[in-house]
Amino acid sequence: MSTTTVAFDGWSLIGASPEGGVWKVLDVDGWLAKTLRRNRQPRAGQSGNWPSAGNIDGKTVTIKGQAIYPTAAGAARERRLVMALGGRDLSELTIEDAAGQLTAFVETDAIDVKPVRDTMLTFTITVHAPDATLYGPQAFAQAPFASTSAGAGLTYPLTYPLDYGVPAGVTPGSVTVANDGTTAYWPRVRIDGPVTNPAVSLVETGDTIRYRGTVPAGQHLDLDCPNRRATIGDNPASVRRWVSAVGNWLAVPPGGASIAATADSAGPAASFSVWSYEGACS
């Protein structure tokens, strides 16, 4: 695979480094591999097995390469920096090739940086992606609720903040989400109040998430669709018990879709925001 960018935990593994080193990736193994986990049952009294629905396993990725430095001191310092990458939490691994950029969220399994000579290093980084989906660049969209009026001009004396109505080019109650990929992914949605009994739906599939309650002005409801979580406020408290879902929690299919928001009532300041991806692959 011809790669133009490989970055792990914010460190570029291709190109120049701060100490003047030149980093090069020689091999990437497992990035576009896929392993399915199946539980095949034998056909009783017959040849063969019953078909089994497969589940995609997480993937292990191994990156190998080298780095050459103008000074031994620079090589030694950056060896220590690279050894400190990753950690207990998930890190980002981003790889770009001729088809575009994809990102996985990975656990660090092993990092081995060896000096070949004073000014040359070889490295092997092994990581595991529990979520086997590879995500394209992030995207963001925001719109007011459909019940938000377009405004009726300014009222004097002026009071702030001013309400100019719905901005040009924005459709109330609807945003478009892309997926120029091969598999579905889940977005994250935020609803800013004041709004009562809001619901968000994926128009093309009918998936709907509904919150039974009021999001006050100055507060927000976060819908973490990948993890099926719902929280409210800056110090998030779970409100999952007041949320009902129909379908697959707004899974965006290949080709993209649109997300619509409705409510029993919504103030002029009410809006909803969607964090999505340009595409996803598995």
ChimeraX attribute file (.defattr): number of C-alpha atoms within 10 A of each C-alpha:
attribute: neighborCount
match mode: 1-to-1
recipient: residues
	/A:1	11
	/A:2	11
	/A:3	17
	/A:4	14
	/A:5	17
	/A:6	23
	/A:7	15
	/A:8	23
	/A:9	18
	/A:10	13
	/A:11	15
	/A:12	17
	/A:13	23
	/A:14	19
	/A:15	15
	/A:16	15
	/A:17	17
	/A:18	8
	/A:19	15
	/A:20	15
	/A:21	21
	/A:22	17
	/A:23	21
	/A:24	20
	/A:25	21
	/A:26	15
	/A:27	13
	/A:28	20
	/A:29	13
	/A:30	15
	/A:31	19
	/A:32	13
	/A:33	12
	/A:34	14
	/A:35	13
	/A:36	10
	/A:37	12
	/A:38	13
	/A:39	12
	/A:40	13
	/A:41	11
	/A:42	12
	/A:43	11
	/A:44	9
	/A:45	6
	/A:46	7
	/A:47	8
	/A:48	11
	/A:49	12
	/A:50	12
	/A:51	12
	/A:52	11
	/A:53	10
	/A:54	12
	/A:55	11
	/A:56	14
	/A:57	16
	/A:58	19
	/A:59	21
	/A:60	20
	/A:61	20
	/A:62	17
	/A:63	20
	/A:64	18
	/A:65	18
	/A:66	21
	/A:67	26
	/A:68	23
	/A:69	21
	/A:70	14
	/A:71	14
	/A:72	14
	/A:73	13
	/A:74	18
	/A:75	23
	/A:76	17
	/A:77	11
	/A:78	19
	/A:79	19
	/A:80	11
	/A:81	11
	/A:82	18
	/A:83	15
	/A:84	11
	/A:85	15
	/A:86	22
	/A:87	14
	/A:88	8
	/A:89	9
	/A:90	17
	/A:91	19
	/A:92	17
	/A:93	23
	/A:94	22
	/A:95	22
	/A:96	16
	/A:97	13
	/A:98	9
	/A:99	7
	/A:100	12
	/A:101	19
	/A:102	21
	/A:103	21
	/A:104	23
	/A:105	22
	/A:106	26
	/A:107	20
	/A:108	22
	/A:109	15
	/A:110	14
	/A:111	18
	/A:112	13
	/A:113	19
	/A:114	13
	/A:115	17
	/A:116	12
	/A:117	11
	/A:118	15
	/A:119	17
	/A:120	20
	/A:121	21
	/A:122	20
	/A:123	22
	/A:124	17
	/A:125	21
	/A:126	19
	/A:127	23
	/A:128	20
	/A:129	22
	/A:130	15
	/A:131	14
	/A:132	22
	/A:133	23
	/A:134	23
	/A:135	23
	/A:136	23
	/A:137	14
	/A:138	12
	/A:139	14
	/A:140	15
	/A:141	15
	/A:142	20
	/A:143	21
	/A:144	28
	/A:145	28
	/A:146	18
	/A:147	17
	/A:148	19
	/A:149	15
	/A:150	13
	/A:151	11
	/A:152	9
	/A:153	10
	/A:154	11
	/A:155	9
	/A:156	6
	/A:157	5
	/A:158	8
	/A:159	9
	/A:160	5
	/A:161	6
	/A:162	10
	/A:163	15
	/A:164	12
	/A:165	15
	/A:166	17
	/A:167	11
	/A:168	6
	/A:169	6
	/A:170	13
	/A:171	16
	/A:172	22
	/A:173	20
	/A:174	24
	/A:175	21
	/A:176	16
	/A:177	23
	/A:178	18
	/A:179	22
	/A:180	16
	/A:181	20
	/A:182	14
	/A:183	18
	/A:184	20
	/A:185	24
	/A:186	20
	/A:187	21
	/A:188	18
	/A:189	21
	/A:190	19
	/A:191	25
	/A:192	24
	/A:193	22
	/A:194	19
	/A:195	25
	/A:196	19
	/A:197	16
	/A:198	23
	/A:199	19
	/A:200	25
	/A:201	22
	/A:202	25
	/A:203	15
	/A:204	13
	/A:205	15
	/A:206	15
	/A:207	18
	/A:208	20
	/A:209	21
	/A:210	18
	/A:211	22
	/A:212	14
	/A:213	13
	/A:214	19
	/A:215	22
	/A:216	16
	/A:217	14
	/A:218	11
	/A:219	16
	/A:220	23
	/A:221	25
	/A:222	21
	/A:223	25
	/A:224	16
	/A:225	18
	/A:226	14
	/A:227	10
	/A:228	13
	/A:229	15
	/A:230	21
	/A:231	18
	/A:232	19
	/A:233	15
	/A:234	10
	/A:235	7
	/A:236	12
	/A:237	11
	/A:238	14
	/A:239	17
	/A:240	14
	/A:241	10
	/A:242	11
	/A:243	18
	/A:244	13
	/A:245	16
	/A:246	12
	/A:247	13
	/A:248	17
	/A:249	25
	/A:250	29
	/A:251	19
	/A:252	27
	/A:253	22
	/A:254	17
	/A:255	14
	/A:256	18
	/A:257	18
	/A:258	16
	/A:259	21
	/A:260	20
	/A:261	26
	/A:262	22
	/A:263	18
	/A:264	11
	/A:265	16
	/A:266	25
	/A:267	18
	/A:268	18
	/A:269	16
	/A:270	25
	/A:271	23
	/A:272	26
	/A:273	19
	/A:274	20
	/A:275	15
	/A:276	23
	/A:277	22
	/A:278	18
	/A:279	27
	/A:280	24
	/A:281	19
	/A:282	19
